Amino acid sequence: MNKFYIKNMKYDKNVVDDISRKLGITKLVSTVLVNRGLTDIEECRSFLNPKLENMHDPYLLKDMDKTVDRIINAIDKKENIWIYGDYDVDGVTSTSLLKLFLEECGANVNYYIPNRFTEGYGININAIENIYKAKADLIVSVDCGITSIQPVEYCNSLGMDIIITDHHECQSQLPDAFAVINPKRDDCKYPFKLLAGVGVAFKLVQALSKAKNVEIEYEKYLPIVAFGTVADIVALRGENRIIVRHGLEMLRNTENKGLKALIEVCGLADKKITSGHVGFMLAPRVNACGRLDSAKYGVELLTCNDDIRAKQIAKMLNEENLKRQKIEADIFCQAEKIVEENIDLEKERMLVIASENWNHGVIGIVSSRITEKYYRPSILISIDGDEGRGSARSIKNFDMFSNLNKCKALFEKFGGHEQAAGLSIRKENIDSFRTTINDIAKDVLDSEDLKPEIRVDMKLTSSDINIDVIEQLSLLEPFGMGNASPVFMSKDAKIIYLKAIGKENKHLKITFNIGENNVDAIYFNKGNLKDELSKTEKVDIIYSMEINKYNDIIKPQLVLKKIVLKHDVLEELNNNYLNTLNLVLNSKIQYNKEKNLNLPNTYTDDKKVIELLNDDVPTAVIVNNYYYARFLIKELVYQGRDFFKRTSIEYGSLHDCTKQNIVMINSVFEDFNLEKYSRIIIYDDLYDIIYNNIYKAIDNKEVIAIKSKEKMFDFNILLNNIIPTIDEMRTIYKYFLGYKKKTEYNINHVINDIRKLFNMKINRFKLELSLYIFKDCDLVMLDKINDNFIAEIITGKRGIDILNNDLYRIYMDLKDSLSNN
């Protein structure tokens, strides 16, 4: 039914009221908390006021005690300690954090970050050998190493101790290191499992400070930890929320010369730094050095003590980021072309895209963009000679790490977590991998999983959209993974101003009238919708809110997530309803007006249908009236993905009877088997044929009637709204006379034009039926293509008697006969 899903969150109003009253917060904020799964008062209190003292004891991490003892022993003996990090922002910040703290403790510290292009991800044997030659006594890995079985064995054979600190998923065998710190170890009882690599490194810093009885300078270290945590896109809950909330506050006034230089080059000096600034502006510049050159520049930046050098590195990273953006755009275009030309999206639920000599430093970003565009898990593989290096990104309901683990025999190595992973693979294994992972994806994902879903916290009126409300929502910051910016919905917003803005008119600036007020909005990357929206009257809008400051004027601004067009929502209904009605009319099926099932369960509230469909009882809804069906479809679009996994919408005949529920629109067939449904909802009067079926089933079914007082059915009204009058057809024909040549039209645009030009009520049924009658009378040449049609007026035609046209007479005769029933 849908190209996307929108989930209007359901919540217990009593719980919302209780949290609001006990914590002294608005119902809007308490509603968002409940939608985040926070219903316990103390849990909500901790979420709103995350305190550093509430962080867990670092010694709860398995192997932390022996790790601290070994490092302190190395410091005391002046041993040579090497930090082995990863080349992404998480690895860079982890390396920088540990280097700065160990140096403060008096340690001899060096670091090693592998080259992405020549060494690849993780600990490698050549790197171990080089570190050994540099006289190392102890290696401490950060953000990597949990799958490095052989390199750790080699390290042991050289007589060096190695400690692994990591946060990625563990495989069945752990490395035989001196110690392995990872909250995801099966035997680790640490209460919070979702730390980033830099978060694990920070726990080590906390443990060392405890052991050495020194205070941690949070202002010095926490901005670095928050930076890496946000950049690694881990859930901003629990300890991550504490780290990021306090770290971002400290970042604004940080004394770290590298961070200050980076903030300045991004134009963020003297601004409140948000998680969005880190994720989309600061982090990509640090990532750029590891993607195109060497990540050591990132560590040098964050550990730099010289203002001039810090500014030089920040400027260089900014330039590298511009190069990265160009390379990324080129690869995205190539990957997109491969998908469009070579991949059947109906068959392949996992996109495996491979090409020679792609820069594998940026393929992870491109994989994210491909997944976002096609809403399928994807992996991009850069082939160099006989080897391919891949980077994967996933969607909800597809655990990338566990599913790749089922294919591990095809890889040289791999690692990652639920939403992202990396791997290396022989070129000759890529086709087998594509087949295998798609077979897995077909078992794991169904068609509903391949459509994005937006979760709406609540519906707002115009009075809710103001500065005070937006400031109240700041209590919920920082926003990010696991704590998305709250999303709201307003229905029937009228577009009163529309302008394409930005480079190449890429974005839209829109002003909506919502109730009594006008509200500004920005719709990023949707400039292509300008023409379509300019012909649209009222829409439903889904958005987050922010404060816009411009020329000393402060006012609310909506950041649009989705504009829901009425004709998009009703497209399938409109396309199918006329066809199924024709079956009714041509079969001369009698409409049941006299018979009554005398049901005790009768409701007059239309929304009762939605309520009943959302419980666990297998339910069949039977609806014939177009107006009832339209109401249902417009409400069901906001029920979310899980609802449509359980519920099928069918027209006329039966197609998908495998789901728990069915909504049957214009069901006219005797083979509608009701056996599997425990409940039948009659949302209408009935055709005799269905009446008889239900009557037979009534003894062992719960049968409910919905009789809407607002939409009492009148078959004459329905027919008058579908079959055009002669005057209406004259007006429609007049509209097309304005176009002398063959022209392609959009049905919805034509409807809006005719309404405005002639002040005439018109719908797609009347328009389409008129066009078919014109075609039957040889007045137009007509071809229909989905929601568009190509029409050309045949000139020179005069004196056509439409009243006696066979097609028109069929409809009029049927109308007369049914109206007299």
Secondary structure as UniProt FT lines:
FT   STRAND          5..8
FT   HELIX           13..23
FT   HELIX           27..35
FT   TURN            36..37
FT   HELIX           41..48
FT   HELIX           52..54
FT   HELIX           58..60
FT   TURN            62..63
FT   HELIX           64..76
FT   TURN            77..78
FT   STRAND          80..84
FT   HELIX           89..104
FT   TURN            105..106
FT   STRAND          108..112
FT   TURN            116..119
FT   HELIX           125..133
FT   TURN            134..135
FT   STRAND          138..142
FT   TURN            146..147
FT   HELIX           149..157
FT   TURN            158..159
FT   STRAND          161..165
FT   STRAND          179..181
FT   TURN            183..184
FT   TURN            186..187
FT   HELIX           197..212
FT   HELIX           218..231
FT   TURN            232..233
FT   HELIX           238..251
FT   TURN            252..253
FT   HELIX           257..265
FT   TURN            266..267
FT   TURN            269..270
FT   HELIX           275..277
FT   HELIX           278..282
FT   HELIX           283..292
FT   HELIX           296..302
FT   HELIX           307..342
FT   TURN            345..347
FT   STRAND          351..356
FT   TURN            360..362
FT   HELIX           363..374
FT   STRAND          378..384
FT   TURN            385..386
FT   STRAND          387..393
FT   TURN            396..397
FT   HELIX           400..405
FT   TURN            406..407
FT   HELIX           408..410
FT   STRAND          411..416
FT   STRAND          420..426
FT   HELIX           427..429
FT   HELIX           430..444
FT   HELIX           447..450
FT   STRAND          453..456
FT   STRAND          458..459
FT   HELIX           462..464
FT   HELIX           467..473
FT   HELIX           474..476
FT   TURN            481..482
FT   STRAND          488..501
FT   HELIX           503..505
FT   STRAND          507..514
FT   TURN            515..516
FT   STRAND          517..523
FT   TURN            524..525
FT   HELIX           527..529
FT   HELIX           530..534
FT   STRAND          538..550
FT   TURN            551..552
FT   STRAND          553..564
FT   HELIX           566..569
FT   HELIX           571..587
FT   STRAND          602..603
FT   TURN            606..607
FT   HELIX           608..613
FT   STRAND          619..623
FT   HELIX           626..636
FT   TURN            637..638
FT   HELIX           641..646
FT   STRAND          647..651
FT   STRAND          661..665
FT   TURN            670..671
FT   TURN            675..676
FT   STRAND          679..682
FT   HELIX           688..697
FT   HELIX           698..700
FT   STRAND          702..706
FT   TURN            710..711
FT   HELIX           715..720
FT   TURN            721..722
FT   HELIX           726..737
FT   STRAND          743..746
FT   HELIX           747..758
FT   HELIX           764..776
FT   TURN            777..778
FT   STRAND          780..785
FT   TURN            786..787
FT   STRAND          788..793
FT   TURN            795..796
FT   HELIX           802..804
FT   HELIX           806..819
//
